[in-house]
């Protein structure tokens, strides 16, 4: 297995989003970084 696949299998979308600065709430929602969100609309 290549390193990319190993990381992909062992890292959640939540971990990646939080690593890049998204504040993921307890429901797995965060503000979308691709447009001006006032309330969370992106789900992990």
mmCIF entry with sequence, helices, sheets and N, C-alpha, C, O atoms, coordinates in Angstrom:
data_MODEL
# 
_entry.id   MODEL 
# 
_entity.id                         1 
_entity.type                       polymer 
_entity.pdbx_number_of_molecules   1 
# 
_entity_poly.entity_id                      1 
_entity_poly.type                           'polypeptide(L)' 
_entity_poly.nstd_linkage                   no 
_entity_poly.nstd_monomer                   no 
_entity_poly.pdbx_seq_one_letter_code       
;(UNK)(UNK)(UNK)(UNK)(UNK)(UNK)(UNK)(UNK)(UNK)(UNK)(UNK)(UNK)(UNK)(UNK)(UNK)(UNK)
(UNK)(UNK)(UNK)(UNK)(UNK)(UNK)(UNK)(UNK)(UNK)(UNK)(UNK)(UNK)(UNK)(UNK)(UNK)(UNK)
(UNK)(UNK)(UNK)(UNK)(UNK)(UNK)(UNK)(UNK)(UNK)(UNK)(UNK)(UNK)
;
_entity_poly.pdbx_seq_one_letter_code_can   XXXXXXXXXXXXXXXXXXXXXXXXXXXXXXXXXXXXXXXXXXXX 
_entity_poly.pdbx_strand_id                 A 
# 
loop_
_entity_poly_seq.entity_id 
_entity_poly_seq.num 
_entity_poly_seq.mon_id 
_entity_poly_seq.hetero 
1 1  UNK n 
1 2  UNK n 
1 3  UNK n 
1 4  UNK n 
1 5  UNK n 
1 6  UNK n 
1 7  UNK n 
1 8  UNK n 
1 9  UNK n 
1 10 UNK n 
1 11 UNK n 
1 12 UNK n 
1 13 UNK n 
1 14 UNK n 
1 15 UNK n 
1 16 UNK n 
1 17 UNK n 
1 18 UNK n 
1 19 UNK n 
1 20 UNK n 
1 21 UNK n 
1 22 UNK n 
1 23 UNK n 
1 24 UNK n 
1 25 UNK n 
1 26 UNK n 
1 27 UNK n 
1 28 UNK n 
1 29 UNK n 
1 30 UNK n 
1 31 UNK n 
1 32 UNK n 
1 33 UNK n 
1 34 UNK n 
1 35 UNK n 
1 36 UNK n 
1 37 UNK n 
1 38 UNK n 
1 39 UNK n 
1 40 UNK n 
1 41 UNK n 
1 42 UNK n 
1 43 UNK n 
1 44 UNK n 
# 
_struct_asym.id          A 
_struct_asym.entity_id   1 
# 
loop_
_struct_conf.conf_type_id 
_struct_conf.id 
_struct_conf.pdbx_PDB_helix_id 
_struct_conf.beg_label_comp_id 
_struct_conf.beg_label_asym_id 
_struct_conf.beg_label_seq_id 
_struct_conf.pdbx_beg_PDB_ins_code 
_struct_conf.end_label_comp_id 
_struct_conf.end_label_asym_id 
_struct_conf.end_label_seq_id 
_struct_conf.pdbx_end_PDB_ins_code 
_struct_conf.beg_auth_comp_id 
_struct_conf.beg_auth_asym_id 
_struct_conf.beg_auth_seq_id 
_struct_conf.end_auth_comp_id 
_struct_conf.end_auth_asym_id 
_struct_conf.end_auth_seq_id 
_struct_conf.pdbx_PDB_helix_class 
_struct_conf.details 
_struct_conf.pdbx_PDB_helix_length 
HELX_P HELX_P1 AA1 UNK A 3  ? UNK A 10 ? UNK A 3  UNK A 10 1 ? 8 
HELX_P HELX_P2 AA2 UNK A 13 ? UNK A 19 ? UNK A 13 UNK A 19 1 ? 7 
# 
_struct_conf_type.id          HELX_P 
_struct_conf_type.criteria    ? 
_struct_conf_type.reference   ? 
# 
_struct_sheet.id               AA1 
_struct_sheet.type             ? 
_struct_sheet.number_strands   2 
_struct_sheet.details          ? 
# 
_struct_sheet_order.sheet_id     AA1 
_struct_sheet_order.range_id_1   1 
_struct_sheet_order.range_id_2   2 
_struct_sheet_order.offset       ? 
_struct_sheet_order.sense        anti-parallel 
# 
loop_
_struct_sheet_range.sheet_id 
_struct_sheet_range.id 
_struct_sheet_range.beg_label_comp_id 
_struct_sheet_range.beg_label_asym_id 
_struct_sheet_range.beg_label_seq_id 
_struct_sheet_range.pdbx_beg_PDB_ins_code 
_struct_sheet_range.end_label_comp_id 
_struct_sheet_range.end_label_asym_id 
_struct_sheet_range.end_label_seq_id 
_struct_sheet_range.pdbx_end_PDB_ins_code 
_struct_sheet_range.beg_auth_comp_id 
_struct_sheet_range.beg_auth_asym_id 
_struct_sheet_range.beg_auth_seq_id 
_struct_sheet_range.end_auth_comp_id 
_struct_sheet_range.end_auth_asym_id 
_struct_sheet_range.end_auth_seq_id 
AA1 1 UNK A 29 ? UNK A 30 ? UNK A 29 UNK A 30 
AA1 2 UNK A 42 ? UNK A 43 ? UNK A 42 UNK A 43 
# 
loop_
_atom_site.group_PDB 
_atom_site.id 
_atom_site.type_symbol 
_atom_site.label_atom_id 
_atom_site.label_alt_id 
_atom_site.label_comp_id 
_atom_site.label_asym_id 
_atom_site.label_entity_id 
_atom_site.label_seq_id 
_atom_site.pdbx_PDB_ins_code 
_atom_site.Cartn_x 
_atom_site.Cartn_y 
_atom_site.Cartn_z 
_atom_site.occupancy 
_atom_site.B_iso_or_equiv 
_atom_site.pdbx_formal_charge 
_atom_site.auth_seq_id 
_atom_site.auth_comp_id 
_atom_site.auth_asym_id 
_atom_site.auth_atom_id 
_atom_site.pdbx_PDB_model_num 
ATOM 1   N N  . UNK A 1 1  ? 0.857   -1.181 0.000  1.00 0.00 ? 1  UNK A N  1 
ATOM 2   C CA . UNK A 1 1  ? 0.000   0.000  0.000  1.00 0.00 ? 1  UNK A CA 1 
ATOM 3   C C  . UNK A 1 1  ? 0.899   1.238  0.000  1.00 0.00 ? 1  UNK A C  1 
ATOM 4   O O  . UNK A 1 1  ? 1.906   1.289  0.707  1.00 0.00 ? 1  UNK A O  1 
ATOM 5   N N  . UNK A 1 2  ? 0.522   2.225  -0.798 1.00 0.00 ? 2  UNK A N  1 
ATOM 6   C CA . UNK A 1 2  ? 1.337   3.442  -0.853 1.00 0.00 ? 2  UNK A CA 1 
ATOM 7   C C  . UNK A 1 2  ? 1.010   4.365  0.331  1.00 0.00 ? 2  UNK A C  1 
ATOM 8   O O  . UNK A 1 2  ? -0.041  4.214  0.953  1.00 0.00 ? 2  UNK A O  1 
ATOM 9   N N  . UNK A 1 3  ? 1.887   5.308  0.646  1.00 0.00 ? 3  UNK A N  1 
ATOM 10  C CA . UNK A 1 3  ? 1.680   6.200  1.801  1.00 0.00 ? 3  UNK A CA 1 
ATOM 11  C C  . UNK A 1 3  ? 0.384   6.993  1.721  1.00 0.00 ? 3  UNK A C  1 
ATOM 12  O O  . UNK A 1 3  ? -0.250  7.230  2.749  1.00 0.00 ? 3  UNK A O  1 
ATOM 13  N N  . UNK A 1 4  ? -0.029  7.413  0.518  1.00 0.00 ? 4  UNK A N  1 
ATOM 14  C CA . UNK A 1 4  ? -1.269  8.170  0.369  1.00 0.00 ? 4  UNK A CA 1 
ATOM 15  C C  . UNK A 1 4  ? -2.466  7.341  0.836  1.00 0.00 ? 4  UNK A C  1 
ATOM 16  O O  . UNK A 1 4  ? -3.320  7.845  1.566  1.00 0.00 ? 4  UNK A O  1 
ATOM 17  N N  . UNK A 1 5  ? -2.533  6.089  0.425  1.00 0.00 ? 5  UNK A N  1 
ATOM 18  C CA . UNK A 1 5  ? -3.635  5.213  0.819  1.00 0.00 ? 5  UNK A CA 1 
ATOM 19  C C  . UNK A 1 5  ? -3.626  4.948  2.329  1.00 0.00 ? 5  UNK A C  1 
ATOM 20  O O  . UNK A 1 5  ? -4.685  4.869  2.952  1.00 0.00 ? 5  UNK A O  1 
ATOM 21  N N  . UNK A 1 6  ? -2.443  4.812  2.908  1.00 0.00 ? 6  UNK A N  1 
ATOM 22  C CA . UNK A 1 6  ? -2.334  4.586  4.351  1.00 0.00 ? 6  UNK A CA 1 
ATOM 23  C C  . UNK A 1 6  ? -2.902  5.774  5.121  1.00 0.00 ? 6  UNK A C  1 
ATOM 24  O O  . UNK A 1 6  ? -3.670  5.593  6.066  1.00 0.00 ? 6  UNK A O  1 
ATOM 25  N N  . UNK A 1 7  ? -2.531  6.978  4.723  1.00 0.00 ? 7  UNK A N  1 
ATOM 26  C CA . UNK A 1 7  ? -3.049  8.181  5.384  1.00 0.00 ? 7  UNK A CA 1 
ATOM 27  C C  . UNK A 1 7  ? -4.553  8.289  5.172  1.00 0.00 ? 7  UNK A C  1 
ATOM 28  O O  . UNK A 1 7  ? -5.293  8.593  6.107  1.00 0.00 ? 7  UNK A O  1 
ATOM 29  N N  . UNK A 1 8  ? -5.002  8.043  3.957  1.00 0.00 ? 8  UNK A N  1 
ATOM 30  C CA . UNK A 1 8  ? -6.433  8.134  3.623  1.00 0.00 ? 8  UNK A CA 1 
ATOM 31  C C  . UNK A 1 8  ? -7.271  7.177  4.476  1.00 0.00 ? 8  UNK A C  1 
ATOM 32  O O  . UNK A 1 8  ? -8.376  7.526  4.893  1.00 0.00 ? 8  UNK A O  1 
ATOM 33  N N  . UNK A 1 9  ? -6.755  5.985  4.734  1.00 0.00 ? 9  UNK A N  1 
ATOM 34  C CA . UNK A 1 9  ? -7.495  4.999  5.513  1.00 0.00 ? 9  UNK A CA 1 
ATOM 35  C C  . UNK A 1 9  ? -7.472  5.281  7.009  1.00 0.00 ? 9  UNK A C  1 
ATOM 36  O O  . UNK A 1 9  ? -8.329  4.791  7.744  1.00 0.00 ? 9  UNK A O  1 
ATOM 37  N N  . UNK A 1 10 ? -6.497  6.067  7.470  1.00 0.00 ? 10 UNK A N  1 
ATOM 38  C CA . UNK A 1 10 ? -6.336  6.295  8.903  1.00 0.00 ? 10 UNK A CA 1 
ATOM 39  C C  . UNK A 1 10 ? -6.663  7.708  9.356  1.00 0.00 ? 10 UNK A C  1 
ATOM 40  O O  . UNK A 1 10 ? -6.436  8.057  10.515 1.00 0.00 ? 10 UNK A O  1 
ATOM 41  N N  . UNK A 1 11 ? -7.193  8.522  8.455  1.00 0.00 ? 11 UNK A N  1 
ATOM 42  C CA . UNK A 1 11 ? -7.517  9.910  8.781  1.00 0.00 ? 11 UNK A CA 1 
ATOM 43  C C  . UNK A 1 11 ? -8.963  10.199 8.397  1.00 0.00 ? 11 UNK A C  1 
ATOM 44  O O  . UNK A 1 11 ? -9.396  9.888  7.287  1.00 0.00 ? 11 UNK A O  1 
ATOM 45  N N  . UNK A 1 12 ? -9.703  10.796 9.325  1.00 0.00 ? 12 UNK A N  1 
ATOM 46  C CA . UNK A 1 12 ? -11.109 11.112 9.050  1.00 0.00 ? 12 UNK A CA 1 
ATOM 47  C C  . UNK A 1 12 ? -11.234 12.484 8.388  1.00 0.00 ? 12 UNK A C  1 
ATOM 48  O O  . UNK A 1 12 ? -10.316 13.303 8.443  1.00 0.00 ? 12 UNK A O  1 
ATOM 49  N N  . UNK A 1 13 ? -12.370 12.711 7.770  1.00 0.00 ? 13 UNK A N  1 
ATOM 50  C CA . UNK A 1 13 ? -12.647 14.019 7.170  1.00 0.00 ? 13 UNK A CA 1 
ATOM 51  C C  . UNK A 1 13 ? -12.644 15.098 8.247  1.00 0.00 ? 13 UNK A C  1 
ATOM 52  O O  . UNK A 1 13 ? -12.204 16.221 7.999  1.00 0.00 ? 13 UNK A O  1 
ATOM 53  N N  . UNK A 1 14 ? -13.125 14.770 9.427  1.00 0.00 ? 14 UNK A N  1 
ATOM 54  C CA . UNK A 1 14 ? -13.141 15.719 10.543 1.00 0.00 ? 14 UNK A CA 1 
ATOM 55  C C  . UNK A 1 14 ? -11.716 16.133 10.907 1.00 0.00 ? 14 UNK A C  1 
ATOM 56  O O  . UNK A 1 14 ? -11.450 17.318 11.110 1.00 0.00 ? 14 UNK A O  1 
ATOM 57  N N  . UNK A 1 15 ? -10.803 15.172 10.992 1.00 0.00 ? 15 UNK A N  1 
ATOM 58  C CA . UNK A 1 15 ? -9.419  15.480 11.326 1.00 0.00 ? 15 UNK A CA 1 
ATOM 59  C C  . UNK A 1 15 ? -8.787  16.403 10.286 1.00 0.00 ? 15 UNK A C  1 
ATOM 60  O O  . UNK A 1 15 ? -8.055  17.329 10.636 1.00 0.00 ? 15 UNK A O  1 
ATOM 61  N N  . UNK A 1 16 ? -9.064  16.154 9.033  1.00 0.00 ? 16 UNK A N  1 
ATOM 62  C CA . UNK A 1 16 ? -8.512  16.983 7.960  1.00 0.00 ? 16 UNK A CA 1 
ATOM 63  C C  . UNK A 1 16 ? -9.091  18.391 8.035  1.00 0.00 ? 16 UNK A C  1 
ATOM 64  O O  . UNK A 1 16 ? -8.352  19.370 7.926  1.00 0.00 ? 16 UNK A O  1 
ATOM 65  N N  . UNK A 1 17 ? -10.400 18.503 8.219  1.00 0.00 ? 17 UNK A N  1 
ATOM 66  C CA . UNK A 1 17 ? -11.045 19.816 8.299  1.00 0.00 ? 17 UNK A CA 1 
ATOM 67  C C  . UNK A 1 17 ? -10.485 20.619 9.476  1.00 0.00 ? 17 UNK A C  1 
ATOM 68  O O  . UNK A 1 17 ? -10.189 21.806 9.334  1.00 0.00 ? 17 UNK A O  1 
ATOM 69  N N  . UNK A 1 18 ? -10.340 19.975 10.633 1.00 0.00 ? 18 UNK A N  1 
ATOM 70  C CA . UNK A 1 18 ? -9.817  20.666 11.805 1.00 0.00 ? 18 UNK A CA 1 
ATOM 71  C C  . UNK A 1 18 ? -8.344  21.043 11.607 1.00 0.00 ? 18 UNK A C  1 
ATOM 72  O O  . UNK A 1 18 ? -7.913  22.097 12.073 1.00 0.00 ? 18 UNK A O  1 
ATOM 73  N N  . UNK A 1 19 ? -7.578  20.202 10.930 1.00 0.00 ? 19 UNK A N  1 
ATOM 74  C CA . UNK A 1 19 ? -6.177  20.506 10.645 1.00 0.00 ? 19 UNK A CA 1 
ATOM 75  C C  . UNK A 1 19 ? -6.071  21.794 9.828  1.00 0.00 ? 19 UNK A C  1 
ATOM 76  O O  . UNK A 1 19 ? -5.158  22.592 10.039 1.00 0.00 ? 19 UNK A O  1 
ATOM 77  N N  . UNK A 1 20 ? -6.999  21.994 8.901  1.00 0.00 ? 20 UNK A N  1 
ATOM 78  C CA . UNK A 1 20 ? -6.980  23.184 8.054  1.00 0.00 ? 20 UNK A CA 1 
ATOM 79  C C  . UNK A 1 20 ? -7.747  24.361 8.643  1.00 0.00 ? 20 UNK A C  1 
ATOM 80  O O  . UNK A 1 20 ? -7.973  25.357 7.955  1.00 0.00 ? 20 UNK A O  1 
ATOM 81  N N  . UNK A 1 21 ? -8.152  24.258 9.916  1.00 0.00 ? 21 UNK A N  1 
ATOM 82  C CA . UNK A 1 21 ? -8.714  25.404 10.616 1.00 0.00 ? 21 UNK A CA 1 
ATOM 83  C C  . UNK A 1 21 ? -10.225 25.476 10.701 1.00 0.00 ? 21 UNK A C  1 
ATOM 84  O O  . UNK A 1 21 ? -10.754 26.443 11.249 1.00 0.00 ? 21 UNK A O  1 
ATOM 85  N N  . UNK A 1 22 ? -10.934 24.499 10.184 1.00 0.00 ? 22 UNK A N  1 
ATOM 86  C CA . UNK A 1 22 ? -12.395 24.517 10.276 1.00 0.00 ? 22 UNK A CA 1 
ATOM 87  C C  . UNK A 1 22 ? -12.812 24.124 11.695 1.00 0.00 ? 22 UNK A C  1 
ATOM 88  O O  . UNK A 1 22 ? -12.238 23.210 12.287 1.00 0.00 ? 22 UNK A O  1 
ATOM 89  N N  . UNK A 1 23 ? -13.795 24.807 12.222 1.00 0.00 ? 23 UNK A N  1 
ATOM 90  C CA . UNK A 1 23 ? -14.337 24.475 13.539 1.00 0.00 ? 23 UNK A CA 1 
ATOM 91  C C  . UNK A 1 23 ? -15.539 23.560 13.337 1.00 0.00 ? 23 UNK A C  1 
ATOM 92  O O  . UNK A 1 23 ? -16.635 24.026 13.027 1.00 0.00 ? 23 UNK A O  1 
ATOM 93  N N  . UNK A 1 24 ? -15.334 22.271 13.512 1.00 0.00 ? 24 UNK A N  1 
ATOM 94  C CA . UNK A 1 24 ? -16.378 21.277 13.305 1.00 0.00 ? 24 UNK A CA 1 
ATOM 95  C C  . UNK A 1 24 ? -17.152 21.118 14.608 1.00 0.00 ? 24 UNK A C  1 
ATOM 96  O O  . UNK A 1 24 ? -16.565 20.857 15.658 1.00 0.00 ? 24 UNK A O  1 
ATOM 97  N N  . UNK A 1 25 ? -18.488 21.277 14.534 1.00 0.00 ? 25 UNK A N  1 
ATOM 98  C CA . UNK A 1 25 ? -19.287 21.164 15.756 1.00 0.00 ? 25 UNK A CA 1 
ATOM 99  C C  . UNK A 1 25 ? -19.592 19.702 16.075 1.00 0.00 ? 25 UNK A C  1 
ATOM 100 O O  . UNK A 1 25 ? -19.176 18.807 15.339 1.00 0.00 ? 25 UNK A O  1 
ATOM 101 N N  . UNK A 1 26 ? -20.315 19.458 17.167 1.00 0.00 ? 26 UNK A N  1 
ATOM 102 C CA . UNK A 1 26 ? -20.576 18.084 17.613 1.00 0.00 ? 26 UNK A CA 1 
ATOM 103 C C  . UNK A 1 26 ? -21.418 17.292 16.617 1.00 0.00 ? 26 UNK A C  1 
ATOM 104 O O  . UNK A 1 26 ? -21.422 16.061 16.650 1.00 0.00 ? 26 UNK A O  1 
ATOM 105 N N  . UNK A 1 27 ? -22.130 17.984 15.735 1.00 0.00 ? 27 UNK A N  1 
ATOM 106 C CA . UNK A 1 27 ? -22.950 17.308 14.723 1.00 0.00 ? 27 UNK A CA 1 
ATOM 107 C C  . UNK A 1 27 ? -22.173 17.054 13.426 1.00 0.00 ? 27 UNK A C  1 
ATOM 108 O O  . UNK A 1 27 ? -22.733 16.545 12.454 1.00 0.00 ? 27 UNK A O  1 
ATOM 109 N N  . UNK A 1 28 ? -20.889 17.408 13.415 1.00 0.00 ? 28 UNK A N  1 
ATOM 110 C CA . UNK A 1 28 ? -20.064 17.207 12.229 1.00 0.00 ? 28 UNK A CA 1 
ATOM 111 C C  . UNK A 1 28 ? -20.241 18.275 11.167 1.00 0.00 ? 28 UNK A C  1 
ATOM 112 O O  . UNK A 1 28 ? -19.889 18.064 10.006 1.00 0.00 ? 28 UNK A O  1 
ATOM 113 N N  . UNK A 1 29 ? -20.783 19.421 11.554 1.00 0.00 ? 29 UNK A N  1 
ATOM 114 C CA . UNK A 1 29 ? -21.016 20.515 10.612 1.00 0.00 ? 29 UNK A CA 1 
ATOM 115 C C  . UNK A 1 29 ? -19.990 21.620 10.843 1.00 0.00 ? 29 UNK A C  1 
ATOM 116 O O  . UNK A 1 29 ? -19.530 21.843 11.963 1.00 0.00 ? 29 UNK A O  1 
ATOM 117 N N  . UNK A 1 30 ? -19.644 22.308 9.751  1.00 0.00 ? 30 UNK A N  1 
ATOM 118 C CA . UNK A 1 30 ? -18.762 23.474 9.855  1.00 0.00 ? 30 UNK A CA 1 
ATOM 119 C C  . UNK A 1 30 ? -19.120 24.459 8.753  1.00 0.00 ? 30 UNK A C  1 
ATOM 120 O O  . UNK A 1 30 ? -19.814 24.118 7.794  1.00 0.00 ? 30 UNK A O  1 
ATOM 121 N N  . UNK A 1 31 ? -18.635 25.680 8.906  1.00 0.00 ? 31 UNK A N  1 
ATOM 122 C CA . UNK A 1 31 ? -18.858 26.691 7.878  1.00 0.00 ? 31 UNK A CA 1 
ATOM 123 C C  . UNK A 1 31 ? -18.049 26.318 6.645  1.00 0.00 ? 31 UNK A C  1 
ATOM 124 O O  . UNK A 1 31 ? -16.887 25.927 6.751  1.00 0.00 ? 31 UNK A O  1 
ATOM 125 N N  . UNK A 1 32 ? -18.655 26.438 5.496  1.00 0.00 ? 32 UNK A N  1 
ATOM 126 C CA . UNK A 1 32 ? -17.997 26.081 4.252  1.00 0.00 ? 32 UNK A CA 1 
ATOM 127 C C  . UNK A 1 32 ? -16.897 27.100 3.931  1.00 0.00 ? 32 UNK A C  1 
ATOM 128 O O  . UNK A 1 32 ? -17.150 28.304 3.923  1.00 0.00 ? 32 UNK A O  1 
ATOM 129 N N  . UNK A 1 33 ? -15.679 26.617 3.667  1.00 0.00 ? 33 UNK A N  1 
ATOM 130 C CA . UNK A 1 33 ? -14.590 27.549 3.359  1.00 0.00 ? 33 UNK A CA 1 
ATOM 131 C C  . UNK A 1 33 ? -14.645 28.099 1.933  1.00 0.00 ? 33 UNK A C  1 
ATOM 132 O O  . UNK A 1 33 ? -13.848 28.968 1.578  1.00 0.00 ? 33 UNK A O  1 
ATOM 133 N N  . UNK A 1 34 ? -15.574 27.605 1.114  1.00 0.00 ? 34 UNK A N  1 
ATOM 134 C CA . UNK A 1 34 ? -15.621 27.994 -0.296 1.00 0.00 ? 34 UNK A CA 1 
ATOM 135 C C  . UNK A 1 34 ? -16.579 29.142 -0.585 1.00 0.00 ? 34 UNK A C  1 
ATOM 136 O O  . UNK A 1 34 ? -16.575 29.680 -1.693 1.00 0.00 ? 34 UNK A O  1 
ATOM 137 N N  . UNK A 1 35 ? -17.405 29.531 0.397  1.00 0.00 ? 35 UNK A N  1 
ATOM 138 C CA . UNK A 1 35 ? -18.262 30.698 0.238  1.00 0.00 ? 35 UNK A CA 1 
ATOM 139 C C  . UNK A 1 35 ? -18.532 31.316 1.612  1.00 0.00 ? 35 UNK A C  1 
ATOM 140 O O  . UNK A 1 35 ? -18.234 30.704 2.637  1.00 0.00 ? 35 UNK A O  1 
ATOM 141 N N  . UNK A 1 36 ? -19.081 32.495 1.632  1.00 0.00 ? 36 UNK A N  1 
ATOM 142 C CA . UNK A 1 36 ? -19.302 33.236 2.871  1.00 0.00 ? 36 UNK A CA 1 
ATOM 143 C C  . UNK A 1 36 ? -20.499 32.669 3.626  1.00 0.00 ? 36 UNK A C  1 
ATOM 144 O O  . UNK A 1 36 ? -21.636 33.085 3.406  1.00 0.00 ? 36 UNK A O  1 
ATOM 145 N N  . UNK A 1 37 ? -20.236 31.726 4.507  1.00 0.00 ? 37 UNK A N  1 
ATOM 146 C CA . UNK A 1 37 ? -21.281 31.096 5.314  1.00 0.00 ? 37 UNK A CA 1 
ATOM 147 C C  . UNK A 1 37 ? -21.492 31.851 6.615  1.00 0.00 ? 37 UNK A C  1 
ATOM 148 O O  . UNK A 1 37 ? -20.527 32.266 7.257  1.00 0.00 ? 37 UNK A O  1 
ATOM 149 N N  . UNK A 1 38 ? -22.746 32.031 7.006  1.00 0.00 ? 38 UNK A N  1 
ATOM 150 C CA . UNK A 1 38 ? -23.049 32.595 8.314  1.00 0.00 ? 38 UNK A CA 1 
ATOM 151 C C  . UNK A 1 38 ? -23.346 31.483 9.319  1.00 0.00 ? 38 UNK A C  1 
ATOM 152 O O  . UNK A 1 38 ? -23.107 31.633 10.517 1.00 0.00 ? 38 UNK A O  1 
ATOM 153 N N  . UNK A 1 39 ? -23.866 30.373 8.815  1.00 0.00 ? 39 UNK A N  1 
ATOM 154 C CA . UNK A 1 39 ? -24.137 29.212 9.661  1.00 0.00 ? 39 UNK A CA 1 
ATOM 155 C C  . UNK A 1 39 ? -23.501 27.984 8.991  1.00 0.00 ? 39 UNK A C  1 
ATOM 156 O O  . UNK A 1 39 ? -23.346 27.958 7.770  1.00 0.00 ? 39 UNK A O  1 
ATOM 157 N N  . UNK A 1 40 ? -23.138 26.977 9.779  1.00 0.00 ? 40 UNK A N  1 
ATOM 158 C CA . UNK A 1 40 ? -22.523 25.786 9.214  1.00 0.00 ? 40 UNK A CA 1 
ATOM 159 C C  . UNK A 1 40 ? -23.414 25.115 8.162  1.00 0.00 ? 40 UNK A C  1 
ATOM 160 O O  . UNK A 1 40 ? -24.592 24.853 8.406  1.00 0.00 ? 40 UNK A O  1 
ATOM 161 N N  . UNK A 1 41 ? -22.835 24.844 6.999  1.00 0.00 ? 41 UNK A N  1 
ATOM 162 C CA . UNK A 1 41 ? -23.602 24.168 5.956  1.00 0.00 ? 41 UNK A CA 1 
ATOM 163 C C  . UNK A 1 41 ? -22.829 22.989 5.352  1.00 0.00 ? 41 UNK A C  1 
ATOM 164 O O  . UNK A 1 41 ? -23.359 22.251 4.521  1.00 0.00 ? 41 UNK A O  1 
ATOM 165 N N  . UNK A 1 42 ? -21.595 22.825 5.771  1.00 0.00 ? 42 UNK A N  1 
ATOM 166 C CA . UNK A 1 42 ? -20.768 21.747 5.236  1.00 0.00 ? 42 UNK A CA 1 
ATOM 167 C C  . UNK A 1 42 ? -20.698 20.607 6.251  1.00 0.00 ? 42 UNK A C  1 
ATOM 168 O O  . UNK A 1 42 ? -20.394 20.818 7.425  1.00 0.00 ? 42 UNK A O  1 
ATOM 169 N N  . UNK A 1 43 ? -20.984 19.405 5.776  1.00 0.00 ? 43 UNK A N  1 
ATOM 170 C CA . UNK A 1 43 ? -20.952 18.248 6.666  1.00 0.00 ? 43 UNK A CA 1 
ATOM 171 C C  . UNK A 1 43 ? -19.753 17.378 6.321  1.00 0.00 ? 43 UNK A C  1 
ATOM 172 O O  . UNK A 1 43 ? -19.419 17.171 5.154  1.00 0.00 ? 43 UNK A O  1 
ATOM 173 N N  . UNK A 1 44 ? -19.117 16.875 7.376  1.00 0.00 ? 44 UNK A N  1 
ATOM 174 C CA . UNK A 1 44 ? -17.954 16.010 7.160  1.00 0.00 ? 44 UNK A CA 1 
ATOM 175 C C  . UNK A 1 44 ? -18.321 14.709 6.520  1.00 0.00 ? 44 UNK A C  1 
ATOM 176 O O  . UNK A 1 44 ? -17.450 13.874 6.274  1.00 0.00 ? 44 UNK A O  1 
# 
